[in-house]
Amino acid sequence: MTLVLGELSSFGIAMAADSAVTITNTRTGLSHARPNAARKLQFVPYLNAGVSCWGLGEIAVRPTDEWLSEFIHNNSTLRTLRSFAEELARQLNSLVRDPRVGTGIAGFHLAGFENYNSISTPSFYHIHDGISQVLQSRGITINSNQFNANHDMPPDIYESNFSNGGWYLTRNGDFQV
């Protein structure tokens, strides 16, 4: 069970995530949530950004949150949100060997600020497999059978659509009642 939220508004960026991990007994099929078991939202200090994860509980035989923490640490030479998002997608494509890739099995929200017209402006990437409804709505086609660094909310679109009191929200996981 996961809930991750990323919101961009005229007030800035807000991100939230739960910390529970769902444990399923393979013999009985019964599941329960273990609270405070994962750090699904993490800070990327060298980009002044946040990144959260949803979906798969393991990447490369490691808990996803631990793998993500190591990814953040090992990629401190990356200087832009774009390069971080693209490297994250590249590594996921090389490491995740799950036949369900393409069905939306995992993803990451990456939010931070980019310089746009000399103004620090919110920007949001959604790195995931499967279709991108946001990019489709803009006429952009992606290969949904892999992980992509989808720039769902670039600064120019944010500035023209949301800077004057509007907001943009992305949510993944168990967000419906």
Secondary structure per residue as TSV (DSSP state, phi and psi in degrees):
chain	resnum	aa	ss	phi	psi
A	1	M	-	360.0	124.7
A	2	T	-	-138.0	148.0
A	3	L	E	-140.3	117.0
A	4	V	E	-125.5	138.9
A	5	L	E	-130.4	141.2
A	6	G	E	-134.6	123.6
A	7	E	E	-127.9	134.1
A	8	L	E	-114.7	131.8
A	9	S	E	-147.2	179.7
A	10	S	T	-65.4	-13.7
A	11	F	T	-87.0	-13.6
A	12	G	E	127.2	-141.4
A	13	I	E	-121.0	135.4
A	14	A	E	-128.8	134.1
A	15	M	E	-131.2	146.3
A	16	A	E	-146.4	151.9
A	17	A	E	-154.3	150.6
A	18	D	-	-79.9	176.3
A	19	S	-	-126.5	12.7
A	20	A	-	-85.0	151.9
A	21	V	E	-123.5	132.2
A	22	T	E	-86.1	126.6
A	23	I	E	-110.0	125.7
A	24	T	E	-114.8	127.7
A	25	N	-	-75.5	117.2
A	26	T	T	-69.0	-22.1
A	27	R	T	-80.2	-42.5
A	28	T	T	-98.4	-22.2
A	29	G	-	81.5	-1.3
A	30	L	-	-78.2	142.0
A	31	S	E	-120.1	152.4
A	32	H	E	-146.8	155.5
A	33	A	E	-97.8	131.0
A	34	R	E	-101.1	112.0
A	35	P	T	-70.4	156.5
A	36	N	T	54.0	38.1
A	37	A	-	-104.6	-8.7
A	38	A	-	-149.3	150.6
A	39	R	-	-101.9	87.3
A	40	K	-	-81.5	-10.1
A	41	L	E	-125.4	124.5
A	42	Q	E	-134.5	155.3
A	43	F	E	-91.8	138.6
A	44	V	E	-109.2	91.3
A	45	P	T	-61.8	-37.3
A	46	Y	T	-74.6	-9.7
A	47	L	T	-114.5	-4.1
A	48	N	T	50.5	50.8
A	49	A	E	-133.9	168.0
A	50	G	E	-120.5	150.2
A	51	V	E	-138.8	135.1
A	52	S	E	-127.8	160.2
A	53	C	E	-128.0	148.4
A	54	W	E	-141.4	157.7
A	55	G	E	98.1	-127.6
A	56	L	-	-48.6	136.9
A	57	G	S	-86.1	-12.4
A	58	E	E	-138.8	143.3
A	59	I	E	-133.1	127.9
A	60	A	T	53.9	45.3
A	61	V	T	59.4	29.2
A	62	R	E	-131.4	148.0
A	63	P	E	-54.3	137.3
A	64	T	H	-55.3	-41.6
A	65	D	H	-65.5	-36.1
A	66	E	H	-69.7	-41.4
A	67	W	H	-60.6	-43.4
A	68	L	H	-63.8	-42.6
A	69	S	H	-59.3	-43.4
A	70	E	H	-66.6	-39.1
A	71	F	H	-59.5	-46.3
A	72	I	H	-58.6	-48.0
A	73	H	H	-62.7	-43.7
A	74	N	H	-78.0	-8.3
A	75	N	T	-119.4	33.1
A	76	S	T	-69.3	-8.2
A	77	T	T	-81.5	-12.1
A	78	L	-	-71.7	133.1
A	79	R	-	-114.6	-2.0
A	80	T	S	-133.8	155.6
A	81	L	H	-58.0	-42.6
A	82	R	H	-58.9	-48.5
A	83	S	H	-64.8	-36.8
A	84	F	H	-63.8	-48.3
A	85	A	H	-62.3	-43.2
A	86	E	H	-67.9	-39.1
A	87	E	H	-68.8	-37.4
A	88	L	H	-61.0	-47.6
A	89	A	H	-61.4	-42.8
A	90	R	H	-60.3	-47.1
A	91	Q	H	-66.9	-39.1
A	92	L	H	-61.8	-41.9
A	93	N	H	-64.0	-29.2
A	94	S	H	-85.4	-25.1
A	95	L	H	-100.1	-34.0
A	96	V	-	-86.4	110.0
A	97	R	-	-113.6	67.0
A	98	D	-	-116.5	129.6
A	99	P	T	-63.1	-13.6
A	100	R	T	-85.7	-3.5
A	101	V	T	-55.3	130.5
A	102	G	T	112.0	-11.4
A	103	T	S	-106.6	8.4
A	104	G	-	80.9	51.9
A	105	I	-	-88.9	-17.5
A	106	A	E	-161.2	155.9
A	107	G	E	-167.5	170.7
A	108	F	E	-138.7	136.0
A	109	H	E	-97.6	130.3
A	110	L	E	-126.9	119.4
A	111	A	E	-132.7	139.0
A	112	G	E	-167.7	-163.6
A	113	F	E	-115.6	142.5
A	114	E	E	-126.5	151.0
A	115	N	E	-76.0	120.2
A	116	Y	E	-135.3	118.6
A	117	N	T	52.6	42.1
A	118	S	T	65.0	20.0
A	119	I	E	-124.2	134.9
A	120	S	E	-70.6	112.8
A	121	T	E	-123.7	137.9
A	122	P	E	-58.7	145.6
A	123	S	E	-144.7	144.8
A	124	F	E	-138.1	126.9
A	125	Y	E	-112.0	142.6
A	126	H	E	-122.1	104.4
A	127	I	E	-94.0	113.5
A	128	H	E	-161.6	168.2
A	129	D	S	-94.4	168.3
A	130	G	S	89.5	-176.1
A	131	I	-	-71.0	157.0
A	132	S	-	-117.3	102.7
A	133	Q	H	-62.2	-35.1
A	134	V	H	-65.1	-48.7
A	135	L	H	-68.6	-38.0
A	136	Q	H	-56.4	-41.1
A	137	S	H	-65.0	-20.3
A	138	R	T	-99.8	7.1
A	139	G	T	78.7	19.3
A	140	I	-	-99.8	128.4
A	141	T	-	-102.4	137.3
A	142	I	-	-126.9	167.1
A	143	N	-	-86.0	103.2
A	144	S	T	-75.0	-6.3
A	145	N	T	-91.7	21.7
A	146	Q	S	-150.7	173.7
A	147	F	-	-82.1	133.4
A	148	N	E	-126.5	147.2
A	149	A	E	-90.4	82.0
A	150	N	E	-80.2	119.8
A	151	H	E	-88.7	79.2
A	152	D	E	-63.4	-36.8
A	153	M	E	-135.2	83.4
A	154	P	-	-72.9	159.0
A	155	P	H	-55.7	-37.7
A	156	D	H	-65.7	-40.1
A	157	I	H	-71.4	-41.0
A	158	Y	H	-56.6	-48.5
A	159	E	H	-62.3	-42.2
A	160	S	H	-77.6	-26.0
A	161	N	H	-109.1	-26.4
A	162	F	T	-129.6	-7.1
A	163	S	T	-70.1	-21.7
A	164	N	T	-102.2	55.1
A	165	G	T	99.9	-7.8
A	166	G	-	-84.9	-179.4
A	167	W	E	-151.4	160.0
A	168	Y	E	-129.1	130.6
A	169	L	E	-130.0	132.8
A	170	T	E	-121.7	136.0
A	171	R	E	-137.9	146.0
A	172	N	E	-142.0	156.8
A	173	G	E	100.5	-146.6
A	174	D	S	-88.0	83.0
A	175	F	-	-111.8	4.5
A	176	Q	-	-107.8	149.1
A	177	V	-	-74.4	360.0
